[in-house]
């Protein structure tokens, strides 16, 4: 996104889906390896950078259809997402211009997640949509629903890790898994 690099880059792709122009921002925000609190400013920087990019697009196209997605390394209720990025968890509070809707907030509040750390679920993997993509009628590209994709082949069945993602490694030992995160999906329709 330009400027001094303080974290990973954010990939911005703009293209057409049917008659609609859509802007997609792909992220992998800084990890919590050094501690959630200690690393929070880095994720806030990534969120601010992404928010500024979305705002710039919406200055030219107030009803822009945008998607912010990736491994954000924060939960939907964390400050970087709710406050800095400004992604609201209630679709009724999101207007059609300049605001973002995060469908993962309700899923996280139900106790679901995409990654487990010390047997606690986190929902770091999110796909957030702009207000222009919710409550649209037929013929317009719009958000329908979100879900965590976890078919049985991706689920761990080993004692102590039942129901968690079947990861590729246990420490440095290969255990023939797939990932330590479940994928997420949003459904869109015209």
Secondary structure, DSSP 8 states (H G I E B T S, - for coil): --SS-SS---EEEEEEETTEEEEEEEEE---STT-HHHHHHHHHHHHHHHHHHHHHHHHH-TT-EEEEEEE-SS-TTSHIIIIIS-EES-GGG--SSS-EE-THHHHHHTT--SEEETTEEE--EEEEEEGGGSS--TTS-EEEEEEEE--GGGB--STT-TTSB--SEETTEE-S---SS-EEEEEEE-
